[in-house]
Amino acid sequence: MNAETQIKEKLLNILGLTNVDVINNSYLHEKHLSSPKNGNSHFKIIIKDKDLHELSRVQAHQKIYQCLSEEMKSYIHALEIQIISH
């Protein structure tokens, strides 16, 4: 299973979300000095969810980071999060 699928499935299953897109943007950052250059380091997550959208940005991001805590420790270097009301 690739990283995008793993991230998406975890968000769907643990947070009960139904509309999640995960985009791997690692190739945009491969020349940065701090990039781990592993091809699975920079991701953009687009979530369409009314309840998550109604939380403060900090609360919503905390839920996502908590859900992805293992991935954040192991391979995610940067995470861009966009939450849209559904």
C-alpha positions in Angstrom: 0.0 0.0 0.0 1.4 3.4 -0.9 1.7 6.3 1.5 -1.2 8.2 0.1 -3.6 5.3 0.4 -2.3 4.6 4.0 -2.9 8.2 5.0 -6.3 8.3 3.4 -7.5 5.0 4.9 -6.4 6.0 8.4 -8.2 9.4 8.2 -11.4 7.7 6.8 -11.4 4.9 9.4 -10.2 6.6 12.6 -11.9 10.0 12.1 -14.9 8.7 10.3 -14.5 11.0 7.4 -16.0 10.2 4.0 -14.4 12.6 1.6 -10.6 12.8 1.7 -8.0 13.4 -1.0 -4.3 12.9 -0.4 -1.7 14.3 -2.8 2.0 13.5 -2.6 3.9 16.7 -3.2 7.3 15.3 -2.3 8.7 15.8 -5.8 8.2 19.6 -5.3 10.6 19.6 -2.4 13.3 17.1 -3.3 15.9 19.8 -3.9 15.4 21.4 -0.5 18.3 20.8 1.9 16.0 19.7 4.7 14.0 17.3 2.5 14.5 13.6 3.4 14.4 12.9 -0.4 12.5 9.6 0.2 9.6 10.4 -2.2 7.1 10.2 0.7 7.7 13.2 2.8 5.4 16.1 1.7 1.6 15.7 1.5 -1.5 17.8 0.9 -4.7 16.6 2.4 -8.0 18.0 1.2 -10.9 17.1 3.5 -14.6 17.8 2.8 -16.4 17.6 6.1 -18.8 19.9 7.8 -18.1 18.9 11.4 -14.3 19.2 11.0 -14.7 22.5 9.2 -16.8 23.9 12.1 -13.9 23.3 14.6 -11.2 25.9 15.1 -8.3 25.4 12.7 -6.1 24.4 15.7 -8.6 21.8 16.9 -9.1 20.3 13.4 -5.4 20.1 12.8 -4.8 18.5 16.2 -7.3 15.8 15.4 -5.5 15.1 12.1 -2.0 15.1 13.6 -3.2 12.8 16.4 -4.6 10.4 13.9 -1.4 10.5 11.8 1.0 10.6 14.8 2.9 7.4 13.7 3.3 8.6 10.1 4.4 12.0 11.4 7.1 10.3 13.4 8.3 8.0 10.7 8.0 9.6 7.2 5.8 12.7 6.9 8.1 15.7 6.9 5.4 18.3 6.0 1.6 18.2 5.9 -0.6 20.8 4.2 -4.2 20.6 5.3 -7.2 22.0 3.6 -10.6 21.6 5.2 -13.7 22.4 3.2 -17.3 22.5 4.5 -19.2 19.7 2.8 
